[in-house]
Amino acid sequence: MNYKPARATAAVCVALFGLSACWQDGDSRPGIHVEAPLDISKAGNRLTLDFEAKPGSAGPYNVYMVNLTFDRTGEKDPLGVIDGDHPEVLLPFKVGVIHLVDGKEVPVELIDGSQFIGVIDPSRYPNFIPEDRQSGIYYSFVYANAGSKGCVCLIRFLLKEPGKYRAKIETIQDQYIFDGVKSVVAVKWEFDFGK
């Protein structure tokens, strides 16, 4: 009886399992996932999310996001009007991430913003509020959506060093399309697409 093919198959399976375990361990970024509900249908609602970056979750290339996940299974699905090259509705937020160091708040550099939406024509959007990075106003962008949840990235940031951090989010415009739609804001590194 020849056992070489069975041994070769077993060796390949073990090697793939090992690679898969290494990839998962390297991508797990422990300790960063905080979330809370936020009604984004009305302007002036605020949320603060405190989190801690452990040594394994911080580094010069570790990109995280403040994202919004909303339910698409109810009577309303806002996705249709915020998705596409030219969304019918823009979603501005005031967003900031700070590093808490010895009682001081050190701003964390935020990346992205409306560059993913493209050039915004203010005449298409009533009550347009320009993006203003100095005051923390960014336009969210639909980054990926599937299944029962919509996922919108409010902003991404580099988490360069371990420590205590705080994300601050404020709605700055009424969004009628989110009336009665459950939504959650989170700090994490991956999207949640639902089922």
N, C-alpha and C positions, 0 to 999 in steps of 0.2 A: 504494500500500500504506500502511496506517495503522499506525504504530509506537507511538502513544500508549499503548494498553493494555500493551504489552510494557515500555515505559519505566516506566510507573506501577508495574507488578508488580516490576520490577527495583529501583526506588527503595524500595518497601515492604520487599522482602527485605533490602536493604542496611541500612535503618533498623532492622529487627528484629534483624539480626545484630549491629549496633552496640549496641543496647540489651542484648541477651543478653550480649555481651562485657563491658559495663559492670557488669551485675548480677553476673556471675561474678567479676570482679575485685574488686568491693566486698565480696563474700561469702567470699572465699578465706581471709582471716585467716591470713597466712603464719606458719609457724614453730611452730604449736601443734598437735602431735599426737605424743604419746608413749604407749606402751602396753607392758604386760608381763603374762605369765600370772600368775594368782593362784588357788590352790585355795581356794575359799570353803566347802568342805564341812566344814572343821574350824575351831573357834575358835582364836584366837591366831596365825593366819597374818598376816604383815605385808608391805607393799609400799611402797616409796618411788619416786616418779616426779619427776625433776628436769626442768624445762623453762624455756625463755626466751621472753619475750614481746617481740617486735620492735615498733618504733613503729607499724607498720601493723596489728598484731594487738591492740593495747591501746587502750582508750578508755572513756569514762564509761558507755557502753551495751553494751559487748561482753561478752556472757554466754557462759561456757564451762561444761563439765560434767566431773565425774568420773563415768564410766559403766562399767557392767559389760556385756560382751557374752558370751553363752554359746551353745554349740552346741545346736541343736534336732534334728539329724539322726541322732543315735545312738539307742541303745535307750531312753534316757530323755529326756523333754522336760519340764523343770521349769515351763514356762510356765503350764500349766493350774492349778497350785496357787498361783502368785503373781500371777496376773492377775485382773481383775474388781474390782467395787466392794467386795467383802468377800473379800480373798485368804485362802486356807486357811493360808498360811505367810507370816510377815513376815520381811523381811531387814534386820536392824539391822547397821550398820557403824559403826566409829569412823573418821571422816573429818576431815581438816584440810588446808587449803591455806595456805601461808605465803609471804610475799615476803621474799627474802633481801636485806637492805640493810646494807652495811658490816659484815658479820659478825653481824648481828642477824636474828632471825626475827620478822617482823611478820605477825600473823594477817590473813588475807584474809576479808572478810565472806562467809559462806555464805548462800545463799537456798534456799527450798523446804523440804525435809524432809517430814514425814508429812502436811502439809496436803493433798497430793494423794491420800492414802489415805483421808482423812476421819477421823472420830472412831474411835479404836481402843478396842475393848472388851477390856480385859485378861483377862476371864474366858474369852474364846474362844481364847486363845493360851497354852499351857503355857510356863512359863519366860519370860514376858513381861519385857522390859527396857524401861523407859520411855525415850522420846527425851529426851536431855539435851544441849542445845546447848552448855552450859558445858563439858562434858567431851568434846564432839565426837561424841556418839552420835546418829545420824540413821537414819531408816528410808528405805530406797530405795523407789522407786515405778516401776511399769511405765509408761513414757511412750509407747513405741511398739514394736510388734513385727510382723515380717513375714518371710516367707521362711525361710531356713535358720538364722537367728540370732535370739536373743532379746536385747533391749536394755533395760537397767534403769538408770535414772538414780540414782546414789548421792547426788549433791548438785550444785547449780549455784552458780556464783559470778561476780561481776563482776571483770573484769581491767581495772582502771582505768588502769594505767600500765605502761610497758615495764620490763623487768628480769628477774632470775632468780627462779624460783619453785620450790616443792616441794609435791607432794601426798603426804600420808601416809594410808594405808588399812590398817585392821586388822579382821579378822573377829572378832566377839565372841560368836557362837553357832554350834554345830554345825548344819549344814544337810544332812541326809541326802539331800534331793532332788537335791543337786549331787554326790553320790558318783560319780566317774568321768565327770563332765561337764566338758569343756574350757571354761574361762572366762578372759577377758582383761579387765583393768581399763585404762582409757585416760583421758587428759585430752585433750579435743577439743571442738569446737563442734557437731558433727553426729552423728546416729546412724548405725550401720552395720547395715543390715537383712539383709545376706547376699543370696542369690539366690532 
